[in-house]
Amino acid sequence: MDWADSAEESAFRSQVRQLIEDRLPGFYRDRESGPAGVSPQYWWQWDVLHGDEEARSSALAWADALGEHGWGAPHWPTEYGGAGLSAIEQFILNQEFAHAQAPLVGGPGVKMLGPTIMLHGTEEQKQSFLLPTLAGEMIWAQGYSEPGAGSDLASLTTRAVRDGDDYIVTGQKIWTSLGHVANWIFMIVRTDPEAPKHRGISFLLLPLDSPGVEVRPIISAAWERRTNESFYERVRVPVTNRVGEENRGWYVAMTLLDHERSNVGGAVAQRREVEELLAYLRSDEGGERSRLGRLDSIRQLLASRYLETEILANFSFRIISIQRSGRVPNYEASISKIVGSELSQGLQQSAMKAFGLYATLWPGSPHAPLGGVHTYRSVDHISSTIAAGSNEIQRNVIATRGLGLPRG
């Protein structure tokens, strides 16, 4: 594993830092919280479509600054407006953005849909969808999971029936994370119900304001709209909005979406969260509102969480070192996901134990430690071990691909 930058990588890191210093709008430098119910990684998307004048102008100014270097889509080829960065350069970019709390732009449209269209789309689709996605004109949600098709995604039942130059789509999607933020959705639907379940699936693009589309909120345990369920009642989608061949959408959807999978942004964010918690506990107010000085077990818990942030950071370096050597990380990324998601929950629980009865105070109470952020996150992070592939599935990947154990 290699922790050190080469001379070229060091120069690139300096370039990224300089851009952040010179061009990151004050709106993002001063921001402490975002819109209710919107995860921090989606704040930029919200600002572009739904923010006030300052939010929108700041989001577009930052996108323009990144666009000058192609950094709005660092993994896209230069001919499509990206930067064509290597995996290590993407790692450095994400690391520096995370340190500065500078937003990445584009969301799943840049990270996931763009490479899929480049590989499977027509020239007309590339012209119609790639540049508007980079410009923030098209903000995308992902329509994969259904009530009966989550981990077994190929069991999806949302139908698309051909009718001349259109498909008529009927069905339901769930856990549509950007459904209330986006204006377009990419989705997989069943076009041949008689085919084996991994066949007969097609990949479609449609605007969320199409007649027959309804997006309903799913309220989280933190009483916020984090995600949605979406319904499709005879929605017409032009056949020209199908990416790839009819009935071959499963293979389109499974396209390698983003090579840089180190999760360095999560590692940096969680280390910062631990350090902010420790700084507060050392303050006079934090000392009065915590049990840190009375219980050795609390100190041991917090020490464990700090060490776990170091472990997660080193997993990030391990994964990028694998990529740097020309190999593709597999079960290693699953390990990193498990460590990161369980740390996100464990950190909140440890803070709750440190604050004792003060941890029962919800944000808004003047007596809530650190504004009640850890109380809020303790329930908001319940889903972190489920999202992005449940940890049970990740353990199966580690068992079969990492340890070579036989399948079930």
N, C-alpha and C positions, 0 to 999 in steps of 0.2 A: 504494500500500500504506500502511495506517495503523497505526502502532505505538502510538498514544496512546489511553488510556481517555477516554471522555467522563465528565462528572461523574456520570452515572447508573451507568456501568460501574465507575468508581472506588468508588462507594458499595457496589455489589454485591460487588466484590473484597474490600472491608473486611469485609463481612458473612460471606463465605466464610472468611476468615482467622480471624474471631472464633469461628466455629463450630468450626473445627479446634482452636483454642487451648483452647476451653472443653470440648469434648465428645469429642475423639479419645482413645480408651482408651489407657492406658499400655502395654498389651500391644502396640499397633501403634507407639507412639512408640519403644519399646525394641527392636523386632524387627530383627534383622540378617539372618536367613535364615528360610526357610519349610520346609515339608515336602519331603523329597527327591522329585524328579521332578515337582513342581508349579510351573508358571511363576508369577512374582509376581502377574500380573494375575488368577490364579485362587486366590490364597491365601484370600481371604475366603470363596469358595465351599467350599473344603476345610474351613475352620474351622467353618462352619455345620453341615456334615454329619458330618465325621470328626474334628474337633478335640477336645482335652480340654476339661474344664469351663471353664477360663479362656479358651481360644480361642473356644469357642462363645458364652460370655456376652459377650465383648468384641465379637465379630462382630455379635451381635444388638443390643447397646447402640449400636454405631455405625450400624447400619441404622435403629434407632429415631430416632437424632439426625437422620439425613438425612431420614427419613420425615416429620418435623415440618415440613419445608420442601418436601417433594416431590423432594428432590435425589437420592434413591435411583434415580429414573427421571427425570432432568432434561428429557428430550425428550418424555416422555409428556404428554398433556393432563391438566389438573387433575382432570377428572371421573373419571379412572381412577387417581388417586393420584399422578400425576406433578407436575412443576412448570411444564410448558409454557414452558420457557426458550427464548429466542432462540438462534441459533447462536453469537453472540458471548458470551452468558452461559454457554453450555455450554463454550466455549473457556476462559473465565476460571475456571470451576469445575474443569475438568480440569487447567489449568495450576497452580492453587493446590494441588490434591490431589497432583499430581506433585512439586511443591516440598517438600511436607510428608511425602511418601511415605505418604499416607493412602489406604486402599484404596477403589476404586470397588466398588459392590455389585451383585449381580444377574447379572453375566456376560452370556452370549448370550441368556438368557431375557429380561432387561430390554432389552438393546441391540437384539436382533434379533427375537425371537419376539413380544414384546409389541406393537410397532407392526403386525406382520403380523396378529395376532388382532384388533386394533382395526379394521383395514381390511377384513379378509376373514371374520372369525369371527362366529358367531352370538352372540346375547345370552347364551345359556346358557354358551357357551365363555368369554366375557368374565368372567362371574361365577365360573366354575370355575377359571380359570387365571391371571388377571391378579393378583389380590390375593395368592394363595399364592406367586406368583413374587416379588412385591415383598417378602413377608415372609420369604423364604429357605426356605420349605417345599418349593418345587419348584426344583431346580437342574438346568439344562438342558444337554444336549450337542446337537451338530449332526450329523445323519446325511445328509450330501450325497455326498461323494466315495466312489467304489468303485474296486477294483483296475483296472478297465478304463474308468473314467469320472472323470477328474480335471479337467484343463483343458477337456475335452469332456464336461462334466457331463451333458448331455442324452442321452448314450449309456448311462445307468444301466440296470441289468437287474434289480435287486431287485424282485420281483413282489409284488403284493397282489391276491388273488383274492377277489371278493365271495362271502360265504357267509351269506345271511340278513342279520342285523343286524351282522355282523362282516366284517372283511377278514382273510384269512389271509396273513401276510407271510412270504416266504422269500427269503433272499439274504444279501449281505455288504456292509458299509460299512468304510471304512478311513480312517485319520487322524482317528479320533473323539477329539478332543483332550480332552474332559472326560468320556470314557466311564467312567473309574474314580473320578470325583469326583461326577458327576451322579446323580440318581435318575429323571430323565425325559429323553427325546430327541425332538426334532422332526426329521422325515425326509421325503424325497421318494422315492416308489416308483412303479413302472410298473403302471398298472391297465388299460392297453389296449396290448398288444404289437404290434398291427397298425397303430396310428396312427403318423404321422410322429414322429420322436424328440422334438420339443419339445411334442408333444401326448401324450395318454395317460398323463400323470404326475399323481399326486395327493400331497397334503401331509398327513401323519399325525402324531399325537402319541401316544406310548406310554410307560408306565413301564418302566424298565430291569430291574425285577425280574419282568417278565412271564415265564411259562413259555415256554421255547424261545429266550430271549435269552442269548447268551454274549459276554462282553467279555474279549478277550485283550490282554495288554500288547504294545506295540511298544517295545523297549528302544532308547534313543537311543545315539548315538556316545559320550555321556558316561556310559553304563551306568546310565541312569535311565529310568523309565517316564514318558515325556513324552506319549505318545499311545497309541492302541489301534486294534485292528481288532475289529469287532463282527459277530456272526453271528446270523441270524434263521431259526429252523427251525419253520415252521408256527405263527408267533406270531399269536394272535388279538387284533385291535384293533377296538374298537367303531366302527361307521360314524360315530357321533356325535363321534368324535375326528378326523374329517377336517375340515381347515380349507379353506373354499372349495369350489368345485364339483369333482366327480369329473372326472378327466382334464384339469383346468385348473391343476394344482398347480405347473407350471413358472412360471406368472405370479404365483402366490402367493409362491413361493420367491424370486422376483426383485424383490419389493416393496422399495422404498427403505427400508433398515433403520435408518439413522442418518445424519441430515443433517450432523452435526458430524464432519468427516473430516480435521481439521487435523493429527492426530498430535502435538499439542503435548506430550502426556505422554511420548512417546518422545524428543522433542527435549530436554525437561528432564532425563530420566533419563540420556541419553547425555552431556549436558554435565556432570552431576554425576559420572558415572563417569570422564570425562577429568580433572576437577579433583581427584578422589580419587587417581587414578593419579599426577598431577603432584606432589601434596603428598607422597605416599609416596616418589617418586623424589628429592625434595629433602631427605628425612630422612636421618639417618645410616645407618639400616638399609637404606633404599632405595638410597643411594649405594653401599653395599658390594655389593649384590646386583644391580646393573644396570651396563650399559655406557654409560650416558648421558654420563658425563664423558669417555669415550674416543672416542666416534664422533659426528661431526657428523651423520651420516645418521640417527641415532636422534632427535636433536633436531628434524631436519627432518620426520621421520615424525610425531612427536608434535604438532608445530606444524600440520601438515596435518590431523591428526585434530581438533584444537581448532577450526580454521577450518571444518571440515566440520560440526561441531556448530552453529556460527553459521549456516551455510548452511541446515541443517535447520530451525533455529528460525525463520529468515526465510521459509522455505517455509510453515511453519505460519501465520505472520502473513499471507502472501500469500493462502492458501486462505481464511482467515477473513475477509479483506478482500473477497474475491470474494463470499462468502456475505452479508456485511454489505450489499453493494450490490444484493442481490436476485438474483444469478446463482448457478448451480450449478457448482462446480468439477468438472472431468472429468479431462482428461489431467494437470492440475496435481497432483491427488491421486496419480496414477501416478508422476509425477516424485518426489514426496515419499516414496512407498513405496520406490522404488529407492534414493534417497539414504540413507534411514534404515536399510534392511536391509544395504546394502553398508558403511555406516559401522559397524554393529554387528559385522560380521565384521572389517573393517579395524582397528578399535580393538583387538580382542583380538590380532590378528596383530602389531600394532605393539608392544603390551605384551610379547608373547612375544619379539620381537626385542630389546627393551630389556633383558630379563632374561637373555638368552643361555641358558646351560646350566641356570640356575635354573628356566627355564620348563618343563623336563621333569619337575619335581616336581609330583605330583598333590596336591590338597587332602588334608590330614591329615598331611603332612610338616611338621615344625617349621621347616624351612628354606625352605619354599615362600613366595615373595614375595606379600604380601597374601593369605596363606592359600591360594594357588594358584587364586584365583578366575578369573584370565585364562586359565590353562591349561584349566580346566574350561569356560569360556565359548567358548574357541576351537573346541572340538568341539561344544558344545551349540548354537552359533549357525550350524552348517552349513546348517540348514534355513531360516534367516531369509529367504533370497532366493527360497525356494519358497513358504513359507506366505503366506496371504492373497492369493494370485494371484502366480504365478511372475514373476520380473523379465522373462523373455522375453515373457510375455503383456503385461506393463505397457509394454514397449518397442513392441509392436505398437499398443497404444492411443495412445501418444505419436505414433507415426508416422502413423497414420490420422486420429486426431481432433485432434492438435495441429499436425502439419506438413502435413496434407492429402495425404499420399502415397497412391497407389492400393493396394488390397488385393492380396496375393499372387498 
